[in-house]
Amino acid sequence: MKQLKSLLFFFLIHLLFTGISEAQTAVDIVRKADEKMRGKTSMAEMVIKTSRPTWSREMEVKTWIKGTNYAMILIQSPAKDKGIVFLKRSKEVWNWLPTVERSIKLPPSMMNQSWMGTDFTNDDLVKESSILEDYTHNILGDTIISEREAYLIEMIPKPEAALVWGKLVVSIDKKDFLELHTRFYDEDGFLVNTMYAYDVKEMDGRLIPTRFVMIPEDKKNQKTEIIYKSILFDRNIEDGFFTMNQMRNLR
């Protein structure tokens, strides 16, 4: 009987520490993938293509990102949107509209709305939420994406975090920690969007996907593509760049 109790005790201890190890490993994997695309800082030029059954639109965009607290997004084209800027400072997100010379603070309720008419939400692009701090992470298993072995990780919002999505399921490459595939679910567990990553290549000495495609689940012939033209990592960007005054004067 003592031997049985001893075996049960060590079995439970093994399960406990295995669970803790998996949770820590999942967080570490997600952190490495996030840091791979973000760097300490990044400055990027990209094209965003939105496709609908009856029309399509293309935007040229510049971004500046520093850590998880600062981000600036400048719309360069088309002409009617040129000069629109989004600024993130910690949990605050602002939008500058040059045609009316007005800055608007985006409330949390707007973070789940479409960003500039695309299939990405404001939170997807501006990233008010933190994939590291606002979610719990669990490894579901392994998968294969584009002939790459990947971890399949489930991300559930923490109870205190007011987030856009009810759940994310992310596939992250085991070798290079590339986010290859992400499924976005609503609070009722229904699949809303799926994002695919393509065209893995080296940019500024770093291997990354350079094309992301977001496809809504229930809208046929609709998608949005983000294509990186260039990106620079870990260049110096002062905190003072991410100000309301800079947002209004950015060109």
DAJO-V647404 format. One record per pair of residues at least 12 apart in sequence whose ideal C-beta (glycine too) atoms are under 8 Angstrom apart, sorted by the first residue. I is the first residue (numbers start at 1). J is the second residue. D is the distance in Angstrom with one decimal. If there is no record, write none. Layout:
i = {I & I}
j = {J & J}
d = {D & D}
This chain:
i = {22 & 22 & 23 & 23 & 23 & 25 & 26 & 26 & 26 & 26 & 26 & 27 & 27 & 29 & 29 & 29 & 29 & 29 & 29 & 30 & 30 & 30 & 30 & 30 & 30 & 30 & 31 & 32 & 32 & 33 & 33 & 33 & 33 & 33 & 34 & 34 & 36 & 36 & 36 & 36 & 36 & 37 & 37 & 38 & 38 & 38 & 39 & 39 & 39 & 40 & 40 & 40 & 40 & 41 & 41 & 41 & 41 & 41 & 41 & 41 & 41 & 41 & 42 & 42 & 42 & 42 & 42 & 42 & 42 & 43 & 43 & 43 & 43 & 43 & 43 & 43 & 43 & 44 & 44 & 44 & 44 & 44 & 44 & 44 & 44 & 45 & 45 & 45 & 45 & 45 & 45 & 45 & 46 & 46 & 46 & 46 & 46 & 46 & 46 & 46 & 47 & 47 & 47 & 47 & 47 & 47 & 47 & 48 & 48 & 48 & 48 & 48 & 48 & 48 & 48 & 49 & 49 & 49 & 50 & 50 & 50 & 50 & 50 & 51 & 51 & 51 & 51 & 51 & 52 & 52 & 53 & 53 & 53 & 57 & 57 & 58 & 58 & 59 & 59 & 59 & 59 & 59 & 59 & 60 & 60 & 60 & 61 & 61 & 61 & 61 & 62 & 62 & 64 & 64 & 64 & 66 & 66 & 66 & 66 & 68 & 68 & 68 & 69 & 69 & 69 & 70 & 70 & 70 & 70 & 70 & 70 & 71 & 71 & 71 & 71 & 71 & 71 & 72 & 72 & 72 & 72 & 72 & 72 & 72 & 72 & 72 & 73 & 73 & 73 & 73 & 74 & 74 & 75 & 81 & 82 & 83 & 83 & 83 & 83 & 83 & 84 & 84 & 84 & 84 & 85 & 85 & 85 & 86 & 86 & 87 & 87 & 87 & 87 & 87 & 88 & 88 & 88 & 88 & 89 & 91 & 92 & 93 & 93 & 93 & 93 & 93 & 93 & 94 & 94 & 94 & 96 & 96 & 96 & 101 & 103 & 103 & 103 & 106 & 106 & 108 & 108 & 110 & 111 & 111 & 111 & 111 & 111 & 112 & 118 & 118 & 119 & 119 & 119 & 119 & 119 & 119 & 119 & 120 & 120 & 120 & 121 & 123 & 123 & 124 & 124 & 129 & 129 & 129 & 131 & 131 & 134 & 134 & 134 & 134 & 135 & 135 & 135 & 135 & 135 & 135 & 135 & 136 & 136 & 136 & 137 & 137 & 137 & 138 & 138 & 138 & 139 & 139 & 139 & 139 & 140 & 140 & 140 & 140 & 142 & 143 & 145 & 145 & 145 & 145 & 146 & 146 & 146 & 148 & 148 & 148 & 148 & 148 & 149 & 149 & 149 & 150 & 150 & 150 & 150 & 150 & 150 & 151 & 151 & 151 & 152 & 152 & 152 & 153 & 153 & 153 & 153 & 154 & 154 & 154 & 155 & 155 & 155 & 155 & 165 & 165 & 165 & 165 & 166 & 166 & 166 & 166 & 166 & 167 & 167 & 168 & 168 & 168 & 168 & 169 & 169 & 169 & 170 & 170 & 176 & 176 & 178 & 178 & 178 & 178 & 178 & 179 & 179 & 180 & 180 & 180 & 181 & 181 & 181 & 181 & 182 & 182 & 183 & 190 & 191 & 192 & 192 & 192 & 193 & 193 & 193 & 193 & 194 & 194 & 194 & 195 & 195 & 195 & 195 & 196 & 196 & 196 & 197 & 197 & 197 & 198 & 198 & 198 & 198 & 199 & 203 & 203 & 203 & 204 & 204 & 204 & 205 & 206 & 208 & 208 & 210 & 210 & 211 & 211 & 211 & 211 & 212 & 212 & 213 & 213 & 214}
j = {138 & 139 & 136 & 137 & 138 & 139 & 137 & 138 & 139 & 151 & 153 & 132 & 137 & 137 & 139 & 151 & 153 & 172 & 177 & 131 & 132 & 137 & 153 & 155 & 170 & 172 & 132 & 172 & 177 & 170 & 172 & 177 & 178 & 179 & 131 & 132 & 176 & 177 & 178 & 206 & 208 & 179 & 208 & 65 & 67 & 68 & 206 & 233 & 234 & 66 & 67 & 233 & 234 & 64 & 65 & 66 & 67 & 233 & 234 & 235 & 236 & 237 & 63 & 64 & 65 & 231 & 232 & 233 & 234 & 62 & 63 & 64 & 65 & 231 & 232 & 235 & 237 & 62 & 63 & 65 & 228 & 229 & 230 & 231 & 232 & 60 & 61 & 62 & 228 & 229 & 230 & 231 & 60 & 61 & 62 & 63 & 226 & 227 & 228 & 229 & 59 & 60 & 61 & 225 & 226 & 227 & 229 & 60 & 61 & 116 & 118 & 224 & 225 & 226 & 227 & 224 & 225 & 227 & 117 & 118 & 119 & 223 & 224 & 221 & 222 & 223 & 224 & 225 & 221 & 222 & 220 & 221 & 222 & 78 & 117 & 77 & 78 & 75 & 76 & 77 & 78 & 81 & 116 & 75 & 76 & 77 & 73 & 74 & 75 & 76 & 74 & 76 & 237 & 241 & 242 & 237 & 239 & 241 & 242 & 127 & 130 & 132 & 88 & 89 & 90 & 88 & 89 & 237 & 239 & 241 & 242 & 86 & 87 & 88 & 126 & 127 & 242 & 85 & 86 & 87 & 88 & 241 & 242 & 246 & 247 & 250 & 85 & 86 & 125 & 126 & 250 & 251 & 116 & 116 & 98 & 96 & 98 & 99 & 250 & 251 & 96 & 97 & 98 & 116 & 247 & 248 & 250 & 125 & 126 & 242 & 243 & 244 & 246 & 247 & 126 & 127 & 128 & 242 & 242 & 128 & 105 & 105 & 106 & 111 & 122 & 126 & 128 & 106 & 244 & 247 & 247 & 248 & 250 & 248 & 244 & 247 & 248 & 122 & 126 & 128 & 162 & 122 & 123 & 126 & 128 & 129 & 164 & 164 & 214 & 224 & 193 & 214 & 215 & 216 & 222 & 223 & 224 & 214 & 224 & 226 & 164 & 163 & 164 & 164 & 214 & 161 & 163 & 164 & 155 & 168 & 157 & 158 & 161 & 163 & 155 & 156 & 157 & 158 & 161 & 163 & 168 & 155 & 156 & 158 & 153 & 154 & 155 & 153 & 154 & 156 & 151 & 152 & 153 & 154 & 152 & 153 & 154 & 169 & 174 & 171 & 171 & 173 & 180 & 181 & 180 & 198 & 200 & 173 & 174 & 175 & 178 & 180 & 173 & 174 & 175 & 171 & 172 & 173 & 174 & 180 & 181 & 171 & 172 & 174 & 169 & 170 & 171 & 169 & 170 & 171 & 172 & 167 & 168 & 169 & 167 & 168 & 169 & 170 & 184 & 185 & 186 & 192 & 185 & 186 & 187 & 188 & 189 & 185 & 189 & 182 & 183 & 184 & 185 & 182 & 183 & 185 & 182 & 183 & 200 & 207 & 197 & 200 & 207 & 208 & 209 & 197 & 209 & 196 & 197 & 209 & 194 & 195 & 196 & 197 & 194 & 195 & 195 & 217 & 217 & 216 & 217 & 218 & 214 & 215 & 216 & 217 & 214 & 215 & 217 & 212 & 213 & 214 & 215 & 212 & 213 & 215 & 209 & 211 & 212 & 210 & 211 & 212 & 213 & 211 & 228 & 230 & 231 & 231 & 232 & 233 & 233 & 233 & 228 & 231 & 227 & 228 & 225 & 226 & 227 & 228 & 225 & 226 & 225 & 226 & 226}
d = {6.8 & 5.2 & 7.4 & 6.6 & 6.6 & 6.5 & 3.7 & 5.6 & 4.8 & 7.7 & 5.3 & 6.9 & 5.0 & 7.9 & 7.7 & 5.5 & 6.4 & 5.5 & 6.8 & 6.1 & 6.5 & 5.5 & 6.3 & 7.2 & 7.1 & 7.1 & 5.8 & 8.0 & 4.1 & 7.7 & 4.8 & 4.7 & 6.8 & 4.9 & 6.0 & 6.6 & 7.4 & 5.1 & 6.7 & 7.0 & 6.5 & 6.9 & 6.0 & 6.3 & 7.8 & 7.6 & 7.5 & 3.6 & 5.0 & 7.4 & 6.8 & 7.6 & 4.9 & 7.6 & 6.5 & 4.8 & 7.5 & 7.1 & 5.9 & 5.8 & 7.2 & 4.8 & 7.3 & 7.7 & 4.8 & 5.8 & 6.8 & 5.4 & 8.0 & 7.6 & 7.1 & 5.4 & 7.8 & 7.1 & 4.8 & 6.1 & 7.3 & 7.1 & 4.8 & 7.9 & 6.0 & 8.0 & 6.7 & 4.1 & 7.5 & 7.3 & 7.4 & 5.5 & 7.6 & 4.5 & 4.9 & 7.7 & 7.6 & 5.3 & 8.0 & 7.1 & 5.7 & 6.1 & 5.1 & 6.0 & 7.1 & 5.8 & 7.5 & 7.9 & 7.7 & 4.7 & 6.3 & 8.0 & 5.8 & 7.7 & 6.3 & 6.7 & 7.1 & 5.4 & 7.7 & 6.9 & 4.5 & 7.1 & 6.3 & 4.9 & 7.2 & 7.9 & 4.9 & 7.3 & 6.6 & 5.2 & 7.3 & 7.7 & 7.4 & 5.7 & 7.2 & 4.6 & 7.1 & 7.3 & 7.2 & 7.8 & 7.4 & 6.0 & 7.8 & 6.4 & 6.7 & 6.6 & 6.9 & 7.7 & 4.4 & 4.4 & 6.2 & 6.8 & 5.9 & 6.5 & 4.6 & 6.2 & 5.9 & 6.6 & 7.7 & 5.1 & 7.2 & 7.9 & 6.9 & 7.6 & 5.7 & 7.7 & 7.6 & 6.8 & 5.0 & 6.5 & 6.3 & 7.8 & 6.8 & 7.8 & 4.2 & 7.5 & 7.4 & 4.1 & 6.1 & 6.7 & 7.5 & 6.7 & 7.2 & 5.5 & 7.6 & 7.1 & 6.0 & 7.4 & 6.8 & 6.9 & 6.7 & 4.3 & 6.7 & 7.0 & 5.3 & 8.0 & 7.3 & 7.1 & 7.7 & 7.8 & 3.8 & 8.0 & 7.9 & 7.4 & 6.7 & 6.2 & 6.7 & 7.7 & 4.9 & 7.7 & 5.4 & 7.4 & 5.5 & 6.4 & 7.9 & 7.1 & 8.0 & 4.4 & 5.1 & 7.1 & 6.6 & 7.7 & 5.7 & 6.2 & 6.6 & 7.2 & 4.4 & 7.4 & 7.0 & 5.2 & 5.5 & 7.0 & 6.7 & 6.4 & 4.9 & 5.6 & 7.9 & 8.0 & 6.4 & 6.9 & 6.8 & 6.3 & 8.0 & 7.5 & 5.8 & 5.9 & 4.1 & 7.8 & 5.4 & 7.6 & 5.6 & 4.1 & 7.5 & 4.2 & 6.5 & 4.4 & 7.2 & 5.6 & 6.7 & 6.4 & 4.0 & 5.6 & 6.0 & 7.7 & 5.6 & 7.7 & 4.7 & 7.9 & 7.7 & 6.9 & 5.3 & 7.1 & 6.7 & 7.7 & 6.2 & 5.9 & 4.0 & 5.9 & 4.1 & 6.2 & 5.8 & 6.5 & 7.5 & 7.8 & 7.2 & 7.3 & 5.1 & 6.2 & 5.8 & 7.3 & 5.5 & 6.9 & 4.9 & 7.5 & 6.0 & 7.1 & 5.7 & 8.0 & 4.4 & 6.7 & 5.2 & 7.2 & 8.0 & 5.5 & 4.9 & 7.4 & 4.1 & 5.0 & 6.3 & 7.7 & 8.0 & 4.8 & 7.6 & 7.2 & 7.5 & 6.4 & 7.4 & 4.8 & 7.3 & 4.4 & 5.7 & 5.2 & 6.0 & 5.8 & 7.6 & 7.1 & 5.0 & 6.1 & 6.8 & 7.7 & 5.7 & 7.3 & 4.9 & 7.7 & 6.3 & 6.7 & 7.5 & 5.4 & 6.8 & 4.2 & 7.5 & 6.4 & 5.2 & 6.4 & 7.1 & 7.7 & 5.1 & 5.0 & 3.8 & 6.9 & 6.5 & 4.2 & 6.9 & 6.1 & 7.0 & 6.1 & 7.2 & 7.2 & 4.5 & 7.4 & 4.9 & 7.9 & 7.9 & 5.4 & 6.7 & 6.4 & 7.3 & 6.7 & 5.8 & 6.1 & 7.3 & 7.7 & 4.9 & 7.0 & 7.4 & 7.1 & 5.9 & 6.8 & 7.2 & 4.5 & 8.0 & 7.8 & 4.8 & 6.9 & 5.9 & 8.0 & 5.6 & 6.7 & 5.5 & 6.6 & 7.6 & 5.3 & 6.8 & 5.9 & 6.8 & 4.9 & 7.6 & 7.2 & 4.8 & 7.3 & 3.6 & 7.3 & 5.5 & 7.7 & 4.5 & 7.6 & 6.9 & 4.4 & 6.6 & 6.9 & 5.1 & 5.9 & 5.2 & 5.2 & 7.7 & 5.8 & 7.7 & 7.5 & 6.8 & 4.4 & 6.3 & 7.1 & 5.0 & 7.3 & 7.0 & 4.5 & 5.1 & 8.0 & 7.9}
